[in-house]
Amino acid sequence: MPTALFVLFVLLVLFVVVMLAKTVRIVPQARAGIVERFGKYKGTLPAGLNIVVPFIDRVRYLIDLREQVVSFPPQPVITEDNLVVSIDTVIYFQVTDPVAATYEIANYIQAVEQLTMTTLRNIVGGMDLEQTLTSREEINNGLRGVLDEATGKWGIRVNRVEIKGIDPPPSIKDAMEKQMRADRDKRALILSAEGQRQSAILTAEGNKQSQILNAEGDRESQILRAQAEREAQILRAQGEGQAIQTVFQAIHDGQPDQSLLAYQYLQMMPKIAEGDANKVWVIPSEITKALEGLGSSIHEIAGIPKDATPRTRVDMGPSEPQLPGGSQDSELRHTSQAVQEAIAAAESAARPARSSSGSSAPAGGTTPPVSSEPTDPTVGEGPVDPSAPGAAPA
């Protein structure tokens, strides 16, 4: 008897446990349970603890309400230009109506896959290969629109469609690589030509600027050389003028005679024979007479006085050469005027002495009178009046 009561008690406990298991249903978060009663839809269990009628109600399906990602294998698709390409896609969808997803479609994942393949072939069939490779966004939008419209009655919302890859045939890949390589070579050649063009332009511009600067430098250097040459000639001319004045003054101060002039002439004669072209030099027999006549002629023509009376010294002007321009021109004109006045005074002082010595002049000529107004300031001699008494014949 006690054994029978123990067995009955155990059976009663087991029955209670089974009844609790059949009555209490726990649905996880983001899930939905479809309850059927005698094979007919009874209701949908939300997430959490739910109570059902045991042995009458049964949770037939547990639907996942989260967004799901399904990747489909590559599908062969023919383009408009009759090229077969393999396209694999990824679908992002979410179940919005668990009842429709359960009873409106037997397998919604397989249905989405087949619908994606047919829609993809329809879209890509109207494009050529180049357009297919560059129009992924257009293909994605087309697939999403068709799938969302078709799966709406299934309780499914397609959130996103992505194309993982488009693989053309190997021969097309080789052709595309050659085309891409040729295009890159073309662009490289174009860039190289542009670089050479820019380099040539810059080089020409540099040469132009260099030639312009060289020309400007040559012009300025020529101008400076011309100015330097002009100033040098002016200084040489002033130096020669000072030398002539110094010689002229020395002649007046030294009062040379005919013997000195003859001696100087004899010293100069050997220099006449110098040079490679002078092979023969003939000395005339009348050289003494020529020297005497030359001495007397030079003595008379140069206006050298024959007496030893002291002369008025000529003002030589400034010893430093002055360049023309501004105050230097006025000083040069003043000096020239002073020299002319001094030469005129010397000539006027020398005229009485020559007049007194005219009676003792040697035969054959007299000393020509000298005008008080000289024509050449560097020599200081006046013009000879041929009509004057006692003038030497020309």
HELIX and SHEET records of a PDB file:
HELIX    1   1 PRO A    2  THR A   23  1                                  22    
HELIX    2   2 PRO A   98  TYR A  103  1                                   6    
HELIX    3   3 TYR A  108  VAL A  124  1                                  17    
HELIX    4   4 LEU A  129  THR A  134  1                                   6    
HELIX    5   5 ARG A  136  ALA A  150  1                                  15    
HELIX    6   6 GLY A  152  TRP A  154  5                                   3    
HELIX    7   7 PRO A  170  GLY A  254  1                                  85    
HELIX    8   8 GLN A  258  ILE A  272  1                                  15    
HELIX    9   9 ILE A  287  ILE A  301  1                                  15    
HELIX   10  10 SER A  327  SER A  356  1                                  30    
SHEET    1   A 2 VAL A  24  VAL A  27  0                                        
SHEET    2   A 2 GLY A  48  ILE A  51 -1                                        
SHEET    1   B 3 LYS A  40  LEU A  45  0                                        
SHEET    2   B 3 ARG A  31  ARG A  37 -1                                        
SHEET    3   B 3 ASP A  57  ASP A  64 -1                                        
SHEET    1   C 3 GLU A  67  SER A  71  0                                        
SHEET    2   C 3 VAL A  84  VAL A  95 -1                                        
SHEET    3   C 3 GLN A  75  ILE A  78 -1                                        
SHEET    1   D 3 GLU A  67  SER A  71  0                                        
SHEET    2   D 3 VAL A  84  VAL A  95 -1                                        
SHEET    3   D 3 ILE A 156  ASP A 167 -1                                        
END                                                                             
